[in-house]
Amino acid sequence: MHEGKNIKLGISIGDLNGIGCEVILKTFADSRMLEFCTPIIFASNKTVSFQKNKLDIQINFNGIPDATKALDGKVNVVNVWKDIPKIEFGQATQDAGKYAILSLKAAVEALKNDEIDVLVTAPINKNNIQTEDFNFPGHTDFLAQELEGESLMFMVTEDLKIGLLTDHVAVKDAPAAINPILIRTKVRTIEKSLQMDFGVRRPKIALLGINPHSGDNGVIGKEDDEILKPVIKEMSDAGHLVYGPYAADSFFGTDNYKNFDAILAAYHDQGLIPFKTLSFGQGVNFTAGLSKVRTSPDHGTAYEIAGKNQADFSSFKEAVFTAISIFKNREEYKELTSNQLQKQKVRR
């Protein structure tokens, strides 16, 4: 347990031409944040200094060669690169993509080596990060490869949690990607995350239909009847609190979502449009199901306001608090379950 020890919170800088560095610096310009965690930003002193001066954000930081040298009570910056990247606010440049990946890779390496406890990622641009040795549609897919577990894109707030059956998949390809194994895996991942990461003892999960009106008994597509319904029945019969499929168009407007601990959407926009409508600015993107905790804000690079000191940092701040909270819940869960195992061994 981390009794009396500050949680080491790693941060990847994101796209240097976006609002990533701005929301990071604004979050930690409030020194009270240092009571909750020790922030470790993976970038370089010169890069962070440039952004801080350009945006006129009053903050001091401590430059370090690697995460093991981080000091509690300070904002730490790991010098991942020595050169000085050209920063062109609002532009999607190859250079910005290159440094975003350097930062991410260094942060993930530190996470794997237990030099940081959790990772919060600032937004990247999915186009300019693509290279021969980095070919992923986004953070989630890269982290799934680097860390153990079954990754799930889980958009969370205090009152609303939406997971995705398929995430960065073209809409036309989503139905074909949904099969019984995928549904079972994602439901179990959500259940485990709700128990371990959010302290929900018996999670209730709603599945949204793939087609309009959940297919209207096969009139508008057969996937709901042939794929979703049988798996929901089978899991329900086995004791899982899984319900649906619900027609996605009315599910949120009728407040039905409030009856469940989490919702599993069939594809990206089906889940993210209602999520961002109901909770923009408070939402957090959490990669559930992995051996380590990673969160990020629910917005992108916001090039249109980059460099103008107009970015709202509330979602990034929420991502920090959510990462800390999940880490603590996991520690508690480990302790509870290991105690139960010890009791069972003693009983024998």
N, C-alpha and C positions, 0 to 999 in steps of 0.2 A: 504493500500500500504506500501511497505518497503522503503519509501523515507528516504535516509540517513542511512538506517540500512543495515548491511551486511546480505546477505542470509545465513541462517544456513544450511550447507551442511553436512548431515550425510553420513558416509561411513561404510559399512560392510566389514570386513577384508578379507573375502573369505577363501580359503584353505591355511592354514599356511605353507604347504609344496610346494605351487606353487609360482607364481610371484606376487600375489596380493599385499602383503605388500610392495614389491619392487616398483611397479608402483605407489602406493599411495605416498610413501615417496619421490620418484624422482619427482613427480608432485609438491609436496608442499615444496621441498627443495628450489624452486625458490620463494623467499618471495613476489614477485610481485603478486603471486596467491592470497595472503591474502587480496589484495585490492578488489577482486571480491566476496569473500565469506569467511565465518568462518568455516573451516573444523572441523568436530567432528568424530573421528574414534572410532568405537565400538570394543574394544579389551582389552588390559591391558598394563600398563606402561612397565612391564617386557618383555612382548612379543614384543612390538614395539622396545624397547631398544635392545633386542637380534638381531632383524632383521637389525636395523640401524647399529649396530656395525659390524655384520657379513658382511654386504654389503658395509660398509664404506661410508655411506651416511651422509653428514653433515646436520643435522636438529635438532632443539630444539622443544620440545613439552611440553604441559601443561596437567598434569594428573588431571582428575576431577571425582567426584563420579557419576554424571549424567549430561545429556545434558544441563540442565537449568543453569549449572555453567560455561558454555563455555565462553571464553573470545575472543572478536574480536581482530584481529591482531596476533593471535597465532594458532598453530596447536594443537587441543585439543584431548586428548585420554580419553574416558570413560572407567573406570575399570569395565568391565563386569565380569571378573573372577579374583580370587586371586591366584589360583594355577599356576604352571609354566608348560605349555604344552611342550611335547618333540617335537622339530622341526626336521623333517627328510626330507630335501629338495629332491623333486623328487619322494617321496613315497606317494602312496594313502593309508593313514592309517585311521582307525576308529576314532582315536583321533583328527586328523585334521578336519574330517567331523563334529565331535561333536562341536568343537570350532567355526567352520564356521557357524553352525546353532545357537549357543548361540549368536554370534555377530549379525547375521541377525535378529533373533527374538527381540533382544534388540533395534536394529535400527528401525525396523518396529513399535515397540511399541512407540518409541519416535516420529516417523512420525505421528502415529495416534493421539498422544497427543499434536501435534503441537509444540513439543520441538525442532524439526528440520523442515525445510521447504521442503527439497528435499532429496532423497536418491540416492547415487551412490553405486552400489554393485560390489565388486571385484569378480573374477571368483571362482566358487565352482566346486567340482567334483560330478557329478550326482549319482555316486555309493556310495561313502562313507558318504553321508549325510542321507541315508535312515535309519530310525529307526522306532520303533512302533509309536511314536508320531510325526514323521515328514516323511510323505510318499508322496512326490511330485517329479515329474520329473525334476523340476528346480525352479528358482526364480519366473518366470511368474505365475505359477500355485499357488504357496504359496501366492503371493501378491494378486492374483485374489480373493482368499478366505478372506484375511485379510482386503482388502480395497474395497470401494464401486465402482461399475461400471462394464463395459464389457471389460475385458482385451484383448489386441491385441499386439502380438509381432511385433514391428515396427522397422526395421533396417533403420537408417537414416544417411545421410550426407547432406551437403548444397544442392547438386544437385540430389541426388538419395534417394528415400524413398520406401522401400518395406515392405508391410505387408503380413502376412500369414493367409490363410484361416484355415489351420490346422498346429499346430507347432510341439510339440514333440509327434508325432504319427507315428507308423511304416508305411512305404511306402505302404504296402499291405492293410492297414486299411484306408488310407487317402480318397480314392474315396467314400467309404461307409459313411464316416463322413461328407461329403459335401452335404448339402441340402439347399433348398431355404431360410429357416429361418436363417441358419448360414451365407449364402452369404449376405442377406439383413443386418444382424446385423453387420458384419465386414465392409461392405461398409459404413454404417452410422457411425461406430466408426472411420474409417479413415477420412471420411469427417469432422466430428466434431473435430478430432485432428488437421487436417490441418488448419481449421479455427481458433481454439482456441489456439493451441500450436505453430503454424508456420505462422499465419497471412495470410493464403491464403483465399481470399474471396469466390471464386467459384471453388472449387477443381475439377480437371479432373482426373479420375481414370481409369486405364487399368486393366483388368482381364486377367490372363494367362490361357490358356486351361489346362484341367486336363490330357489329353492324347497327345501323339505326334501329331503334326499338328492339334491340337484341335479336334482330332477324325476323320479328313478327311471325314466329312459327315456320320459318323457312321461306317466307314470301320475299324477304330482302336478304338473302344469303343464308347458307346452311351451317356456317362455322359455329354459331352459338349453340345450336341444337346438337351438332355432331361432335364438337370438341369441348366447349366450355361446360355445358350442363352435365355430361357424364362424369367429368373430373370433379366438379363441385359436389355432386351427389356422393361419389366414392369417398372424397375427403371428409365430407360431412358425416357419412356413415361410420367413418373411422375415428370420429370424435373431434375433428377440427371444426372450429366455429367459422365456417366459410359459407358465404351467401351470394346469391345472384344467379345468372347475370342480370344486372340492372341496366335499363335504358339510360345511356349517358347524358342525353339531352335534358332530362328533368331531374336527375339525381341530386345535383347541387342546388338547383333553384328551389327545391322543396325541402331543403335542409336535411334530407335523408342521411347525408354523409355524417351528421352529428351522432348517429346511432352506432357508428363503427369506430374501431381504433385505427384502422387504416383502410385505404381503398387501393385496389390493384387495377390500373388502367391498361387497356389493350395496347395502346401505342402512344408515342411521345406527346402530341398535341392534345389528345383526348384527356390526358392527365394534367399537362402543364398549363393549358389555357385556363381552366377553372382555378388551379392552384394560384397562378400569378394574379388572376382577377381578384380572388378573395384575400390574398395575403402579400401583395407586392411590397417589398421593403422589409417585411418581417420574415420572409421565407428563407430556408436554407436547403441547399442541395447536399445530401449526405450519401456517401457510398456505403450502403449497408452490406453486411455479409462477409466483410473482409477481416483479416486478422488484426488490422490496425484501423484507427479512426481517421477519416478524412471528410471534411466539410468544405463548402464554398458558398459564396453569396448566390442569390437566385437571379443575378443579372449578368450581362455580358460585358464586353470591353467599353461600350458606350463611347465610341470614337467621337460622336458629335459634340460631347461636352468635355472631352479629355483636355487637360491643361488649362481649364478655365476656372478651376476651384469651385465647381458647381455640384460635384458628385455627392450624393447622399450615402453616408457610410453605414446606415442602420442595418442593412442586410449583412454586411461584412462583420459587423460587431456581433450580430446574432449568430453568425457562423462560428465565431470565436467562442461564445458562451455555450453553444450547442456542442461543440467539440469537447469542451471541458466537462460539461455535464455528462455526455455519453461515456467519456473516459472514466469518470468517477463511478457511474452506474455499472460499467463493466467490471471494475475492481471489486465493487460490492457484490456483484453477481458471482464472480469467481470465488469470493470468500464464502458466500452462502452455500454455493453448490459443493465446494470442497469440504465444508463442515458437514454437509449432509452425507457425503461419501464416507467421511471418517466415522460418522455415527453408525452408518450401515455396516462398516467393517467391524466396529466394536460389538454391534449386536450379534454378528455371526460368531 
